[in-house]
Amino acid sequence: MTGAPPASPRLGRPLVRLDEATSTNDLARRLAEAGVAEGAVVVASRQTRGRGRLGRAWASPPGGVWCSVLLRPAGGSPGLLSLAVGVATAEAVEAAGVPAALRWPNDVLVAGRKIAGVLLEAVGTAVVAGIGVNVCVPLEALPAPVAAAATSLHLHARGAVAPEGVLEALLKRLEHWYGRWAHDPDAVLAAWSSRDALRGQPVRVTGAEPVVGTAEGIAPDGALIVRELHGRPRTVMAGDVSLAPGRRALEGV
Ligand code: BT5
C-alpha cells in the first residue's frame, strides 16, 4: 500500500448552535436518521435533560461544552472509538495547560475529579459522540453529590478559558484521533494508556461482570484488564469502575 491514509473528515460542518437543548445527542440522532453527512456537530449552551451512560443524568448548566458529533465510521474497532474520543477530550483540556487523566471507559479527570464525560450512541451504522466538558461551570451550579466528585477547567487553568475555545480545540483533536483510530489503533491505545488513572490501582468493577482486583491497563479491543485477587487476569468490556474500598490513590491525579 502506498500513500498517506485518507484525511479524516472536517468536524463541525455544519455546526448547529443552540441556546438550549434537551440533549445535544437527541438532535444529533435526528440528523443521523435524516441522513446528514459525517462531521455535523450540535452544541448547546445548556441542556435540560443531558444524559450519561445507563440513563444517568449529566448536569449541563451554562459554562460547559455540551456537544454531539455525528460520525459515520467505516471499519475500525468499535471498542476503541470511545477511547479515541476520550483521548481527544483529554487533549482539549490539556490545550489549556492542565494535565488530564483518563478513567476507563472514558471519564476525563483533573486532580482526581471528573471534568468531562463521553457518551457514544449508535444510530444504525452511524455513531453520535456526545461530549461534555465543564469549562467555566461553578461547582455550585451542579447538584451537590455531583459537585463533590467534579471539577471545572477554570479552577485549574492559569489563564482565562471559555467554552468556545475548548470546543475549537476539541474538534481539532477529535479530527486527529478519529483519523488515527481508523488507521493506527495502536496510537490510540498508547495515548490512552499514557493517561491511565487506574493502572496499578486496586479497583472494583460493577455492572454485568463484577470484578475486584488490580487494574492492569487496556486490551487491544479497549476492554479493561483487571487481575483478580487470586491472580487471574480478566477483561471487562462494560461497567463502572471505582477504587476498591479504603484506597484513595486517585487523589492527586
Ligand atoms: C458520562 O456518563 O460521563 C457521559 C456524559 C456525556 C455528556 C454529554 S454532554 C453532550 C451530550 N449530550 C448528552 O445528553 N450527553 C452528552 P457516565 O459515565 O454515566 O457518568 C455520569 C455521572 O457523571 C453522573 O451520574 C454524575 O455522577 C456525574 N456527572 C453528572 N454531571 C456531571 C458534570 N457536569 N461534571 C462532572 N460529573 C458529572
Residues whose N, C-alpha, C, O or C-beta is under 5 A from the ligand:
A	BS01	BT5	S23 T24 N25 R49 G50 R51 G52 R53 R56 A57 W58 A59 W66 C67 K114 G117 V118 L119 G130 I131 G132 V146 A150
